[in-house]
Amino acid sequence: MKISIKYFAMIRDNTGIEGEVIDTNVITPSELYDLLSEKYSIKLKQSDLRVAINNSFESFTTPLKENDVVAFIPPVAGG
């Protein structure tokens, strides 16, 4: 299935891109993040991230569907 992925902050810096569309057989955001972590050597742990699917925060175990938009959101520092 095709999944759109958006990258933010440290993850965007690590991948070098703002987003991409991939064709994959993964079922959950957890599996998707594992796949992307390996592809881009992302060092952030899942437990340090939030995941959004179609602009709503979800669990890393939420089933993905064709054409979902997934965003992995790392911790944000600010003041």
N, CA, C and O atoms as a Tripos MOL2 file, in Angstrom:
@<TRIPOS>MOLECULE
protein
  316   315    79     0     0
PROTEIN
NO_CHARGES

@<TRIPOS>ATOM
      1 N           0.8290   -1.1750    0.0000 N.3       1 MET1
      2 CA          0.0000    0.0000    0.0000 C.3       1 MET1
      3 C           0.8780    1.2450    0.0000 C.2       1 MET1
      4 O           2.0150    1.2170    0.4710 O.2       1 MET1
      5 N           0.3470    2.3160   -0.5250 N.am      2 LYS2
      6 CA          1.0840    3.5780   -0.5540 C.3       2 LYS2
      7 C           0.7910    4.3750    0.7200 C.2       2 LYS2
      8 O          -0.3600    4.5510    1.1180 O.2       2 LYS2
      9 N           1.8790    4.8500    1.3460 N.am      3 ILE3
     10 CA          1.7970    5.6460    2.5670 C.3       3 ILE3
     11 C           2.6190    6.9150    2.3430 C.2       3 ILE3
     12 O           3.7590    6.8480    1.8830 O.2       3 ILE3
     13 N           2.0430    8.0610    2.6650 N.am      4 SER4
     14 CA          2.7840    9.3220    2.6350 C.3       4 SER4
     15 C           3.3840    9.5510    4.0090 C.2       4 SER4
     16 O           2.7200    9.3540    5.0260 O.2       4 SER4
     17 N           4.6370    9.9680    4.0360 N.am      5 ILE5
     18 CA          5.3230   10.1870    5.3020 C.3       5 ILE5
     19 C           5.8310   11.6160    5.3280 C.2       5 ILE5
     20 O           6.4010   12.1030    4.3510 O.2       5 ILE5
     21 N           5.6190   12.2920    6.4660 N.am      6 LYS6
     22 CA          6.1480   13.6330    6.6740 C.3       6 LYS6
     23 C           7.1990   13.5560    7.7680 C.2       6 LYS6
     24 O           7.0180   12.8700    8.7750 O.2       6 LYS6
     25 N           8.3000   14.2690    7.5570 N.am      7 TYR7
     26 CA          9.3920   14.2840    8.5280 C.3       7 TYR7
     27 C           9.5340   15.6790    9.1260 C.2       7 TYR7
     28 O           9.4120   16.6840    8.4250 O.2       7 TYR7
     29 N           9.7910   15.7250   10.4250 N.am      8 PHE8
     30 CA          9.9360   16.9970   11.1260 C.3       8 PHE8
     31 C          11.2110   17.0170   11.9500 C.2       8 PHE8
     32 O          11.7070   15.9790   12.3870 O.2       8 PHE8
     33 N          11.7330   18.2280   12.1530 N.am      9 ALA9
     34 CA         12.8410   18.5090   13.0700 C.3       9 ALA9
     35 C          14.0270   17.5630   12.8570 C.2       9 ALA9
     36 O          14.5530   17.4590   11.7490 O.2       9 ALA9
     37 N          14.4400   16.8780   13.9200 N.am     10 MET10
     38 CA         15.6360   16.0300   13.8600 C.3      10 MET10
     39 C          15.5010   14.9140   12.8220 C.2      10 MET10
     40 O          16.4870   14.5350   12.1900 O.2      10 MET10
     41 N          14.3000   14.3940   12.6460 N.am     11 ILE11
     42 CA         14.1070   13.3220   11.6690 C.3      11 ILE11
     43 C          14.2730   13.8700   10.2540 C.2      11 ILE11
     44 O          14.8850   13.2240    9.4030 O.2      11 ILE11
     45 N          13.7290   15.0550   10.0050 N.am     12 ARG12
     46 CA         13.9020   15.6780    8.6850 C.3      12 ARG12
     47 C          15.3810   15.9500    8.4200 C.2      12 ARG12
     48 O          15.8730   15.7330    7.3130 O.2      12 ARG12
     49 N          16.0850   16.4270    9.4500 N.am     13 ASP13
     50 CA         17.5260   16.6580    9.2950 C.3      13 ASP13
     51 C          18.2550   15.3570    8.9650 C.2      13 ASP13
     52 O          19.1790   15.3430    8.1530 O.2      13 ASP13
     53 N          17.8300   14.2670    9.6030 N.am     14 ASN14
     54 CA         18.4850   12.9810    9.4000 C.3      14 ASN14
     55 C          18.2150   12.4020    8.0110 C.2      14 ASN14
     56 O          19.1150   11.8520    7.3770 O.2      14 ASN14
     57 N          16.9670   12.5280    7.5420 N.am     15 THR15
     58 CA         16.6090   11.9670    6.2360 C.3      15 THR15
     59 C          17.0390   12.8620    5.0870 C.2      15 THR15
     60 O          17.2990   12.3850    3.9820 O.2      15 THR15
     61 N          17.1140   14.1710    5.3520 N.am     16 GLY16
     62 CA         17.4490   15.1150    4.2980 C.3      16 GLY16
     63 C          16.2840   15.4710    3.3950 C.2      16 GLY16
     64 O          16.4630   16.1550    2.3880 O.2      16 GLY16
     65 N          15.0740   15.0060    3.7530 N.am     17 ILE17
     66 CA         13.8790   15.3120    2.9690 C.3      17 ILE17
     67 C          12.7190   15.6520    3.9010 C.2      17 ILE17
     68 O          12.7100   15.2580    5.0680 O.2      17 ILE17
     69 N          11.7360   16.3920    3.3680 N.am     18 GLU18
     70 CA         10.5680   16.7670    4.1710 C.3      18 GLU18
     71 C           9.5120   15.6730    4.1970 C.2      18 GLU18
     72 O           8.6790   15.6290    5.1020 O.2      18 GLU18
     73 N           9.5450   14.8060    3.2220 N.am     19 GLY19
     74 CA          8.5640   13.7370    3.1620 C.3      19 GLY19
     75 C           8.7580   12.8910    1.9250 C.2      19 GLY19
     76 O           9.5760   13.1920    1.0550 O.2      19 GLY19
     77 N           7.9870   11.8280    1.8720 N.am     20 GLU20
     78 CA          8.0610   10.9260    0.7260 C.3      20 GLU20
     79 C           6.8250   10.0310    0.7240 C.2      20 GLU20
     80 O           6.1160    9.9230    1.7250 O.2      20 GLU20
     81 N           6.5880    9.4050   -0.3950 N.am     21 VAL21
     82 CA          5.5410    8.3930   -0.5140 C.3      21 VAL21
     83 C           6.2450    7.0710   -0.7720 C.2      21 VAL21
     84 O           7.0870    6.9590   -1.6620 O.2      21 VAL21
     85 N           5.8800    6.0670    0.0310 N.am     22 ILE22
     86 CA          6.4900    4.7500   -0.1750 C.3      22 ILE22
     87 C           5.3960    3.7150   -0.3980 C.2      22 ILE22
     88 O           4.2540    3.8870    0.0280 O.2      22 ILE22
     89 N           5.7660    2.6600   -1.0610 N.am     23 ASP23
     90 CA          4.8920    1.5080   -1.2520 C.3      23 ASP23
     91 C           5.4210    0.4210   -0.3310 C.2      23 ASP23
     92 O           6.5610   -0.0180   -0.4780 O.2      23 ASP23
     93 N           4.5990   -0.0170    0.6160 N.am     24 THR24
     94 CA          5.0870   -0.9190    1.6540 C.3      24 THR24
     95 C           4.0230   -1.9190    2.0690 C.2      24 THR24
     96 O           2.8400   -1.7510    1.7760 O.2      24 THR24
     97 N           4.4640   -2.9610    2.7540 N.am     25 ASN25
     98 CA          3.5600   -3.9670    3.2960 C.3      25 ASN25
     99 C           3.4450   -3.8830    4.8150 C.2      25 ASN25
    100 O           2.8100   -4.7380    5.4320 O.2      25 ASN25
    101 N           4.0530   -2.8560    5.4300 N.am     26 VAL26
    102 CA          3.9690   -2.7400    6.8850 C.3      26 VAL26
    103 C           2.5230   -2.5000    7.2950 C.2      26 VAL26
    104 O           1.7140   -2.0030    6.5110 O.2      26 VAL26
    105 N           2.2120   -2.8580    8.5290 N.am     27 ILE27
    106 CA          0.8250   -2.7860    8.9960 C.3      27 ILE27
    107 C           0.6110   -1.6810   10.0220 C.2      27 ILE27
    108 O          -0.4930   -1.1480   10.1350 O.2      27 ILE27
    109 N           1.6500   -1.3330   10.7680 N.am     28 THR28
    110 CA          1.4980   -0.3460   11.8430 C.3      28 THR28
    111 C           2.5710    0.7430   11.7190 C.2      28 THR28
    112 O           3.5860    0.5450   11.0520 O.2      28 THR28
    113 N           2.3420    1.8880   12.3620 N.am     29 PRO29
    114 CA          3.3830    2.9100   12.4100 C.3      29 PRO29
    115 C           4.6720    2.4010   13.0610 C.2      29 PRO29
    116 O           5.7630    2.8340   12.6900 O.2      29 PRO29
    117 N           4.5560    1.5030   14.0110 N.am     30 SER30
    118 CA          5.7310    0.9330   14.6530 C.3      30 SER30
    119 C           6.6090    0.2170   13.6190 C.2      30 SER30
    120 O           7.8220    0.4230   13.5860 O.2      30 SER30
    121 N           6.0030   -0.6140   12.7870 N.am     31 GLU31
    122 CA          6.7470   -1.3190   11.7480 C.3      31 GLU31
    123 C           7.3060   -0.3300   10.7220 C.2      31 GLU31
    124 O           8.4250   -0.4950   10.2370 O.2      31 GLU31
    125 N           6.5150    0.6970   10.3980 N.am     32 LEU32
    126 CA          6.9660    1.7050    9.4430 C.3      32 LEU32
    127 C           8.1810    2.4430    9.9870 C.2      32 LEU32
    128 O           9.1510    2.6610    9.2610 O.2      32 LEU32
    129 N           8.1360    2.8280   11.2640 N.am     33 TYR33
    130 CA          9.2720    3.5440   11.8480 C.3      33 TYR33
    131 C          10.5170    2.6570   11.8790 C.2      33 TYR33
    132 O          11.6220    3.1310   11.6160 O.2      33 TYR33
    133 N          10.3450    1.3860   12.1950 N.am     34 ASP34
    134 CA         11.4900    0.4660   12.1750 C.3      34 ASP34
    135 C          12.1120    0.4120   10.7770 C.2      34 ASP34
    136 O          13.3350    0.4420   10.6390 O.2      34 ASP34
    137 N          11.2810    0.3330    9.7560 N.am     35 LEU35
    138 CA         11.7470    0.2960    8.3690 C.3      35 LEU35
    139 C          12.5160    1.5730    8.0180 C.2      35 LEU35
    140 O          13.5950    1.5110    7.4290 O.2      35 LEU35
    141 N          11.9550    2.7260    8.3830 N.am     36 LEU36
    142 CA         12.5900    4.0030    8.0660 C.3      36 LEU36
    143 C          13.8500    4.2340    8.8920 C.2      36 LEU36
    144 O          14.8230    4.8090    8.4050 O.2      36 LEU36
    145 N          13.8260    3.7830   10.1460 N.am     37 SER37
    146 CA         15.0150    3.9220   11.0060 C.3      37 SER37
    147 C          16.2010    3.1910   10.4100 C.2      37 SER37
    148 O          17.3320    3.6770   10.4370 O.2      37 SER37
    149 N          15.9240    2.0210    9.8740 N.am     38 GLU38
    150 CA         16.9910    1.2450    9.2400 C.3      38 GLU38
    151 C          17.4510    1.9080    7.9470 C.2      38 GLU38
    152 O          18.6500    2.0030    7.6870 O.2      38 GLU38
    153 N          16.5040    2.3640    7.1420 N.am     39 LYS39
    154 CA         16.8230    2.9770    5.8460 C.3      39 LYS39
    155 C          17.6660    4.2430    6.0200 C.2      39 LYS39
    156 O          18.6160    4.4630    5.2700 O.2      39 LYS39
    157 N          17.3170    5.0830    7.0180 N.am     40 TYR40
    158 CA         17.9740    6.3770    7.1870 C.3      40 TYR40
    159 C          18.8970    6.4450    8.4110 C.2      40 TYR40
    160 O          19.4300    7.5100    8.7190 O.2      40 TYR40
    161 N          19.0870    5.3420    9.0960 N.am     41 SER41
    162 CA         19.9140    5.3080   10.3070 C.3      41 SER41
    163 C          19.4480    6.3290   11.3420 C.2      41 SER41
    164 O          20.2570    7.0520   11.9240 O.2      41 SER41
    165 N          18.1480    6.3790   11.5610 N.am     42 ILE42
    166 CA         17.5700    7.2850   12.5560 C.3      42 ILE42
    167 C          17.8010    6.6790   13.9330 C.2      42 ILE42
    168 O          17.4870    5.5130   14.1690 O.2      42 ILE42
    169 N          18.3480    7.4750   14.8310 N.am     43 LYS43
    170 CA         18.7330    6.9750   16.1520 C.3      43 LYS43
    171 C          17.6870    7.2090   17.2390 C.2      43 LYS43
    172 O          17.8270    6.6770   18.3400 O.2      43 LYS43
    173 N          16.6450    7.9900   16.9610 N.am     44 LEU44
    174 CA         15.6180    8.2530   17.9750 C.3      44 LEU44
    175 C          14.8080    6.9980   18.2680 C.2      44 LEU44
    176 O          14.4700    6.2450   17.3550 O.2      44 LEU44
    177 N          14.4990    6.7760   19.5350 N.am     45 LYS45
    178 CA         13.6710    5.6430   19.9300 C.3      45 LYS45
    179 C          12.1980    5.9770   19.7020 C.2      45 LYS45
    180 O          11.7880    7.1320   19.8230 O.2      45 LYS45
    181 N          11.4150    4.9630   19.3750 N.am     46 GLN46
    182 CA          9.9730    5.1690   19.2240 C.3      46 GLN46
    183 C           9.3520    5.7690   20.4690 C.2      46 GLN46
    184 O           8.4370    6.5880   20.3780 O.2      46 GLN46
    185 N           9.8410    5.3690   21.6210 N.am     47 SER47
    186 CA          9.2680    5.8540   22.8810 C.3      47 SER47
    187 C           9.4690    7.3600   23.0690 C.2      47 SER47
    188 O           8.8130    7.9710   23.9120 O.2      47 SER47
    189 N          10.3680    7.9580   22.2910 N.am     48 ASP48
    190 CA         10.6080    9.4000   22.3640 C.3      48 ASP48
    191 C           9.7840   10.1860   21.3560 C.2      48 ASP48
    192 O           9.8730   11.4130   21.3110 O.2      48 ASP48
    193 N           8.9850    9.5040   20.5500 N.am     49 LEU49
    194 CA          8.2410   10.1330   19.4610 C.3      49 LEU49
    195 C           6.7430   10.0850   19.6810 C.2      49 LEU49
    196 O           6.2360    9.3120   20.4940 O.2      49 LEU49
    197 N           6.0420   10.9380   18.9290 N.am     50 ARG50
    198 CA          4.5960   10.8310   18.7700 C.3      50 ARG50
    199 C           4.3690   10.4940   17.3020 C.2      50 ARG50
    200 O           5.1870   10.8180   16.4410 O.2      50 ARG50
    201 N           3.2630    9.8480   17.0380 N.am     51 VAL51
    202 CA          2.9140    9.5580   15.6480 C.3      51 VAL51
    203 C           1.5260   10.1260   15.3760 C.2      51 VAL51
    204 O           0.6120   10.0150   16.1930 O.2      51 VAL51
    205 N           1.4000   10.7380   14.2020 N.am     52 ALA52
    206 CA          0.1030   11.2360   13.7560 C.3      52 ALA52
    207 C          -0.2430   10.5380   12.4460 C.2      52 ALA52
    208 O           0.5990   10.3660   11.5650 O.2      52 ALA52
    209 N          -1.5010   10.1450   12.3500 N.am     53 ILE53
    210 CA         -2.0060    9.5400   11.1180 C.3      53 ILE53
    211 C          -3.1600   10.4120   10.6540 C.2      53 ILE53
    212 O          -4.1470   10.5890   11.3690 O.2      53 ILE53
    213 N          -3.0270   10.9520    9.4520 N.am     54 ASN54
    214 CA         -4.0560   11.8300    8.8890 C.3      54 ASN54
    215 C          -4.4030   12.9690    9.8440 C.2      54 ASN54
    216 O          -5.5750   13.2760   10.0580 O.2      54 ASN54
    217 N          -3.3790   13.5850   10.4100 N.am     55 ASN55
    218 CA         -3.4880   14.7630   11.2820 C.3      55 ASN55
    219 C          -4.0930   14.5070   12.6510 C.2      55 ASN55
    220 O          -4.5180   15.4510   13.3160 O.2      55 ASN55
    221 N          -4.1420   13.2590   13.0900 N.am     56 SER56
    222 CA         -4.6160   12.9260   14.4400 C.3      56 SER56
    223 C          -3.5660   12.0780   15.1410 C.2      56 SER56
    224 O          -3.0520   11.1150   14.5720 O.2      56 SER56
    225 N          -3.2490   12.4450   16.3910 N.am     57 PHE57
    226 CA         -2.3120   11.6220   17.1400 C.3      57 PHE57
    227 C          -2.9090   10.2440   17.3550 C.2      57 PHE57
    228 O          -4.0790   10.1090   17.7120 O.2      57 PHE57
    229 N          -2.0960    9.2230   17.1330 N.am     58 GLU58
    230 CA         -2.5310    7.8340   17.2450 C.3      58 GLU58
    231 C          -1.4710    7.0180   17.9680 C.2      58 GLU58
    232 O          -0.3990    7.5230   18.3030 O.2      58 GLU58
    233 N          -1.7810    5.7660   18.2000 N.am     59 SER59
    234 CA         -0.8590    4.8130   18.8060 C.3      59 SER59
    235 C           0.0460    4.2340   17.7220 C.2      59 SER59
    236 O          -0.3140    4.1980   16.5460 O.2      59 SER59
    237 N           1.2130    3.7870   18.1370 N.am     60 PHE60
    238 CA          2.1220    3.1200   17.2020 C.3      60 PHE60
    239 C           1.5830    1.7580   16.7630 C.2      60 PHE60
    240 O           2.1640    1.1250   15.8810 O.2      60 PHE60
    241 N           0.4850    1.2980   17.3590 N.am     61 THR61
    242 CA         -0.1070    0.0150   16.9710 C.3      61 THR61
    243 C          -1.3670    0.1750   16.1150 C.2      61 THR61
    244 O          -2.0010   -0.8180   15.7560 O.2      61 THR61
    245 N          -1.7310    1.4150   15.7870 N.am     62 THR62
    246 CA         -2.9020    1.6660   14.9530 C.3      62 THR62
    247 C          -2.6750    1.1030   13.5520 C.2      62 THR62
    248 O          -1.6440    1.3850   12.9420 O.2      62 THR62
    249 N          -3.6120    0.3140   13.0300 N.am     63 PRO63
    250 CA         -3.4290   -0.2280   11.6760 C.3      63 PRO63
    251 C          -3.3950    0.8880   10.6210 C.2      63 PRO63
    252 O          -4.1970    1.8220   10.6680 O.2      63 PRO63
    253 N          -2.4710    0.7800    9.6850 N.am     64 LEU64
    254 CA         -2.3780    1.7280    8.5860 C.3      64 LEU64
    255 C          -3.2560    1.2790    7.4300 C.2      64 LEU64
    256 O          -3.5180    0.0910    7.2430 O.2      64 LEU64
    257 N          -3.7110    2.2820    6.6470 N.am     65 LYS65
    258 CA         -4.5310    2.0140    5.4760 C.3      65 LYS65
    259 C          -3.9270    2.7020    4.2530 C.2      65 LYS65
    260 O          -3.1420    3.6430    4.3770 O.2      65 LYS65
    261 N          -4.2980    2.2260    3.0970 N.am     66 GLU66
    262 CA         -3.8550    2.8220    1.8360 C.3      66 GLU66
    263 C          -4.0610    4.3350    1.8650 C.2      66 GLU66
    264 O          -5.1110    4.8230    2.2840 O.2      66 GLU66
    265 N          -3.0440    5.0680    1.4130 N.am     67 ASN67
    266 CA         -3.0640    6.5250    1.2940 C.3      67 ASN67
    267 C          -3.0720    7.2830    2.6130 C.2      67 ASN67
    268 O          -3.3460    8.4830    2.6220 O.2      67 ASN67
    269 N          -2.7810    6.6180    3.7300 N.am     68 ASP68
    270 CA         -2.6350    7.3400    4.9940 C.3      68 ASP68
    271 C          -1.4480    8.2920    4.8930 C.2      68 ASP68
    272 O          -0.5000    8.0600    4.1420 O.2      68 ASP68
    273 N          -1.5270    9.3710    5.6730 N.am     69 VAL69
    274 CA         -0.4200   10.3080    5.8160 C.3      69 VAL69
    275 C           0.0910   10.1520    7.2430 C.2      69 VAL69
    276 O          -0.6450   10.3890    8.2010 O.2      69 VAL69
    277 N           1.3470    9.7560    7.3820 N.am     70 VAL70
    278 CA          1.9470    9.4760    8.6860 C.3      70 VAL70
    279 C           3.0400   10.4960    8.9650 C.2      70 VAL70
    280 O           3.8840   10.7770    8.1130 O.2      70 VAL70
    281 N           3.0080   11.0450   10.1790 N.am     71 ALA71
    282 CA          4.0590   11.9780   10.6060 C.3      71 ALA71
    283 C           4.6440   11.4730   11.9120 C.2      71 ALA71
    284 O           3.9230   11.1820   12.8670 O.2      71 ALA71
    285 N           5.9500   11.3750   11.9350 N.am     72 PHE72
    286 CA          6.6660   11.0250   13.1680 C.3      72 PHE72
    287 C           7.1810   12.3320   13.7550 C.2      72 PHE72
    288 O           7.9280   13.0650   13.1070 O.2      72 PHE72
    289 N           6.7730   12.6140   14.9860 N.am     73 ILE73
    290 CA          7.0590   13.9050   15.5960 C.3      73 ILE73
    291 C           8.0170   13.7280   16.7600 C.2      73 ILE73
    292 O           7.6560   13.1550   17.7890 O.2      73 ILE73
    293 N           9.2450   14.2210   16.5980 N.am     74 PRO74
    294 CA         10.2410   14.0850   17.6590 C.3      74 PRO74
    295 C          10.0170   15.1180   18.7590 C.2      74 PRO74
    296 O           9.2150   16.0380   18.5990 O.2      74 PRO74
    297 N          10.7270   14.9640   19.8770 N.am     75 PRO75
    298 CA         10.6150   15.9550   20.9430 C.3      75 PRO75
    299 C          11.0340   17.3330   20.4170 C.2      75 PRO75
    300 O          11.9450   17.4600   19.5990 O.2      75 PRO75
    301 N          10.3480   18.3390   20.9080 N.am     76 VAL76
    302 CA         10.6300   19.6990   20.4700 C.3      76 VAL76
    303 C          11.1050   20.5130   21.6660 C.2      76 VAL76
    304 O          10.4680   20.5180   22.7200 O.2      76 VAL76
    305 N          12.2070   21.1860   21.4950 N.am     77 ALA77
    306 CA         12.7010   22.0800   22.5450 C.3      77 ALA77
    307 C          12.3040   23.5020   22.1580 C.2      77 ALA77
    308 O          12.2500   23.8460   20.9780 O.2      77 ALA77
    309 N          12.0410   24.2790   23.1220 N.am     78 GLY78
    310 CA         11.6810   25.6620   22.8270 C.3      78 GLY78
    311 C          11.5780   26.4800   24.0860 C.2      78 GLY78
    312 O          11.7460   25.9770   25.1970 O.2      78 GLY78
    313 N          11.3080   27.7060   23.9010 N.am     79 GLY79
    314 CA         11.2180   28.5440   25.0780 C.3      79 GLY79
    315 C          10.3160   29.7030   24.8830 C.2      79 GLY79
    316 O          10.1380   30.5070   25.7980 O.2      79 GLY79
@<TRIPOS>BOND
     1     1     2 1
     2     2     3 1
     3     3     4 2
     4     3     5 am
     5     5     6 1
     6     6     7 1
     7     7     8 2
     8     7     9 am
     9     9    10 1
    10    10    11 1
    11    11    12 2
    12    11    13 am
    13    13    14 1
    14    14    15 1
    15    15    16 2
    16    15    17 am
    17    17    18 1
    18    18    19 1
    19    19    20 2
    20    19    21 am
    21    21    22 1
    22    22    23 1
    23    23    24 2
    24    23    25 am
    25    25    26 1
    26    26    27 1
    27    27    28 2
    28    27    29 am
    29    29    30 1
    30    30    31 1
    31    31    32 2
    32    31    33 am
    33    33    34 1
    34    34    35 1
    35    35    36 2
    36    35    37 am
    37    37    38 1
    38    38    39 1
    39    39    40 2
    40    39    41 am
    41    41    42 1
    42    42    43 1
    43    43    44 2
    44    43    45 am
    45    45    46 1
    46    46    47 1
    47    47    48 2
    48    47    49 am
    49    49    50 1
    50    50    51 1
    51    51    52 2
    52    51    53 am
    53    53    54 1
    54    54    55 1
    55    55    56 2
    56    55    57 am
    57    57    58 1
    58    58    59 1
    59    59    60 2
    60    59    61 am
    61    61    62 1
    62    62    63 1
    63    63    64 2
    64    63    65 am
    65    65    66 1
    66    66    67 1
    67    67    68 2
    68    67    69 am
    69    69    70 1
    70    70    71 1
    71    71    72 2
    72    71    73 am
    73    73    74 1
    74    74    75 1
    75    75    76 2
    76    75    77 am
    77    77    78 1
    78    78    79 1
    79    79    80 2
    80    79    81 am
    81    81    82 1
    82    82    83 1
    83    83    84 2
    84    83    85 am
    85    85    86 1
    86    86    87 1
    87    87    88 2
    88    87    89 am
    89    89    90 1
    90    90    91 1
    91    91    92 2
    92    91    93 am
    93    93    94 1
    94    94    95 1
    95    95    96 2
    96    95    97 am
    97    97    98 1
    98    98    99 1
    99    99   100 2
   100    99   101 am
   101   101   102 1
   102   102   103 1
   103   103   104 2
   104   103   105 am
   105   105   106 1
   106   106   107 1
   107   107   108 2
   108   107   109 am
   109   109   110 1
   110   110   111 1
   111   111   112 2
   112   111   113 am
   113   113   114 1
   114   114   115 1
   115   115   116 2
   116   115   117 am
   117   117   118 1
   118   118   119 1
   119   119   120 2
   120   119   121 am
   121   121   122 1
   122   122   123 1
   123   123   124 2
   124   123   125 am
   125   125   126 1
   126   126   127 1
   127   127   128 2
   128   127   129 am
   129   129   130 1
   130   130   131 1
   131   131   132 2
   132   131   133 am
   133   133   134 1
   134   134   135 1
   135   135   136 2
   136   135   137 am
   137   137   138 1
   138   138   139 1
   139   139   140 2
   140   139   141 am
   141   141   142 1
   142   142   143 1
   143   143   144 2
   144   143   145 am
   145   145   146 1
   146   146   147 1
   147   147   148 2
   148   147   149 am
   149   149   150 1
   150   150   151 1
   151   151   152 2
   152   151   153 am
   153   153   154 1
   154   154   155 1
   155   155   156 2
   156   155   157 am
   157   157   158 1
   158   158   159 1
   159   159   160 2
   160   159   161 am
   161   161   162 1
   162   162   163 1
   163   163   164 2
   164   163   165 am
   165   165   166 1
   166   166   167 1
   167   167   168 2
   168   167   169 am
   169   169   170 1
   170   170   171 1
   171   171   172 2
   172   171   173 am
   173   173   174 1
   174   174   175 1
   175   175   176 2
   176   175   177 am
   177   177   178 1
   178   178   179 1
   179   179   180 2
   180   179   181 am
   181   181   182 1
   182   182   183 1
   183   183   184 2
   184   183   185 am
   185   185   186 1
   186   186   187 1
   187   187   188 2
   188   187   189 am
   189   189   190 1
   190   190   191 1
   191   191   192 2
   192   191   193 am
   193   193   194 1
   194   194   195 1
   195   195   196 2
   196   195   197 am
   197   197   198 1
   198   198   199 1
   199   199   200 2
   200   199   201 am
   201   201   202 1
   202   202   203 1
   203   203   204 2
   204   203   205 am
   205   205   206 1
   206   206   207 1
   207   207   208 2
   208   207   209 am
   209   209   210 1
   210   210   211 1
   211   211   212 2
   212   211   213 am
   213   213   214 1
   214   214   215 1
   215   215   216 2
   216   215   217 am
   217   217   218 1
   218   218   219 1
   219   219   220 2
   220   219   221 am
   221   221   222 1
   222   222   223 1
   223   223   224 2
   224   223   225 am
   225   225   226 1
   226   226   227 1
   227   227   228 2
   228   227   229 am
   229   229   230 1
   230   230   231 1
   231   231   232 2
   232   231   233 am
   233   233   234 1
   234   234   235 1
   235   235   236 2
   236   235   237 am
   237   237   238 1
   238   238   239 1
   239   239   240 2
   240   239   241 am
   241   241   242 1
   242   242   243 1
   243   243   244 2
   244   243   245 am
   245   245   246 1
   246   246   247 1
   247   247   248 2
   248   247   249 am
   249   249   250 1
   250   250   251 1
   251   251   252 2
   252   251   253 am
   253   253   254 1
   254   254   255 1
   255   255   256 2
   256   255   257 am
   257   257   258 1
   258   258   259 1
   259   259   260 2
   260   259   261 am
   261   261   262 1
   262   262   263 1
   263   263   264 2
   264   263   265 am
   265   265   266 1
   266   266   267 1
   267   267   268 2
   268   267   269 am
   269   269   270 1
   270   270   271 1
   271   271   272 2
   272   271   273 am
   273   273   274 1
   274   274   275 1
   275   275   276 2
   276   275   277 am
   277   277   278 1
   278   278   279 1
   279   279   280 2
   280   279   281 am
   281   281   282 1
   282   282   283 1
   283   283   284 2
   284   283   285 am
   285   285   286 1
   286   286   287 1
   287   287   288 2
   288   287   289 am
   289   289   290 1
   290   290   291 1
   291   291   292 2
   292   291   293 am
   293   293   294 1
   294   294   295 1
   295   295   296 2
   296   295   297 am
   297   297   298 1
   298   298   299 1
   299   299   300 2
   300   299   301 am
   301   301   302 1
   302   302   303 1
   303   303   304 2
   304   303   305 am
   305   305   306 1
   306   306   307 1
   307   307   308 2
   308   307   309 am
   309   309   310 1
   310   310   311 1
   311   311   312 2
   312   311   313 am
   313   313   314 1
   314   314   315 1
   315   315   316 2
@<TRIPOS>SUBSTRUCTURE
     1 MET1         2 RESIDUE 1 A MET
     2 LYS2         6 RESIDUE 1 A LYS
     3 ILE3        10 RESIDUE 1 A ILE
     4 SER4        14 RESIDUE 1 A SER
     5 ILE5        18 RESIDUE 1 A ILE
     6 LYS6        22 RESIDUE 1 A LYS
     7 TYR7        26 RESIDUE 1 A TYR
     8 PHE8        30 RESIDUE 1 A PHE
     9 ALA9        34 RESIDUE 1 A ALA
    10 MET10       38 RESIDUE 1 A MET
    11 ILE11       42 RESIDUE 1 A ILE
    12 ARG12       46 RESIDUE 1 A ARG
    13 ASP13       50 RESIDUE 1 A ASP
    14 ASN14       54 RESIDUE 1 A ASN
    15 THR15       58 RESIDUE 1 A THR
    16 GLY16       62 RESIDUE 1 A GLY
    17 ILE17       66 RESIDUE 1 A ILE
    18 GLU18       70 RESIDUE 1 A GLU
    19 GLY19       74 RESIDUE 1 A GLY
    20 GLU20       78 RESIDUE 1 A GLU
    21 VAL21       82 RESIDUE 1 A VAL
    22 ILE22       86 RESIDUE 1 A ILE
    23 ASP23       90 RESIDUE 1 A ASP
    24 THR24       94 RESIDUE 1 A THR
    25 ASN25       98 RESIDUE 1 A ASN
    26 VAL26      102 RESIDUE 1 A VAL
    27 ILE27      106 RESIDUE 1 A ILE
    28 THR28      110 RESIDUE 1 A THR
    29 PRO29      114 RESIDUE 1 A PRO
    30 SER30      118 RESIDUE 1 A SER
    31 GLU31      122 RESIDUE 1 A GLU
    32 LEU32      126 RESIDUE 1 A LEU
    33 TYR33      130 RESIDUE 1 A TYR
    34 ASP34      134 RESIDUE 1 A ASP
    35 LEU35      138 RESIDUE 1 A LEU
    36 LEU36      142 RESIDUE 1 A LEU
    37 SER37      146 RESIDUE 1 A SER
    38 GLU38      150 RESIDUE 1 A GLU
    39 LYS39      154 RESIDUE 1 A LYS
    40 TYR40      158 RESIDUE 1 A TYR
    41 SER41      162 RESIDUE 1 A SER
    42 ILE42      166 RESIDUE 1 A ILE
    43 LYS43      170 RESIDUE 1 A LYS
    44 LEU44      174 RESIDUE 1 A LEU
    45 LYS45      178 RESIDUE 1 A LYS
    46 GLN46      182 RESIDUE 1 A GLN
    47 SER47      186 RESIDUE 1 A SER
    48 ASP48      190 RESIDUE 1 A ASP
    49 LEU49      194 RESIDUE 1 A LEU
    50 ARG50      198 RESIDUE 1 A ARG
    51 VAL51      202 RESIDUE 1 A VAL
    52 ALA52      206 RESIDUE 1 A ALA
    53 ILE53      210 RESIDUE 1 A ILE
    54 ASN54      214 RESIDUE 1 A ASN
    55 ASN55      218 RESIDUE 1 A ASN
    56 SER56      222 RESIDUE 1 A SER
    57 PHE57      226 RESIDUE 1 A PHE
    58 GLU58      230 RESIDUE 1 A GLU
    59 SER59      234 RESIDUE 1 A SER
    60 PHE60      238 RESIDUE 1 A PHE
    61 THR61      242 RESIDUE 1 A THR
    62 THR62      246 RESIDUE 1 A THR
    63 PRO63      250 RESIDUE 1 A PRO
    64 LEU64      254 RESIDUE 1 A LEU
    65 LYS65      258 RESIDUE 1 A LYS
    66 GLU66      262 RESIDUE 1 A GLU
    67 ASN67      266 RESIDUE 1 A ASN
    68 ASP68      270 RESIDUE 1 A ASP
    69 VAL69      274 RESIDUE 1 A VAL
    70 VAL70      278 RESIDUE 1 A VAL
    71 ALA71      282 RESIDUE 1 A ALA
    72 PHE72      286 RESIDUE 1 A PHE
    73 ILE73      290 RESIDUE 1 A ILE
    74 PRO74      294 RESIDUE 1 A PRO
    75 PRO75      298 RESIDUE 1 A PRO
    76 VAL76      302 RESIDUE 1 A VAL
    77 ALA77      306 RESIDUE 1 A ALA
    78 GLY78      310 RESIDUE 1 A GLY
    79 GLY79      314 RESIDUE 1 A GLY
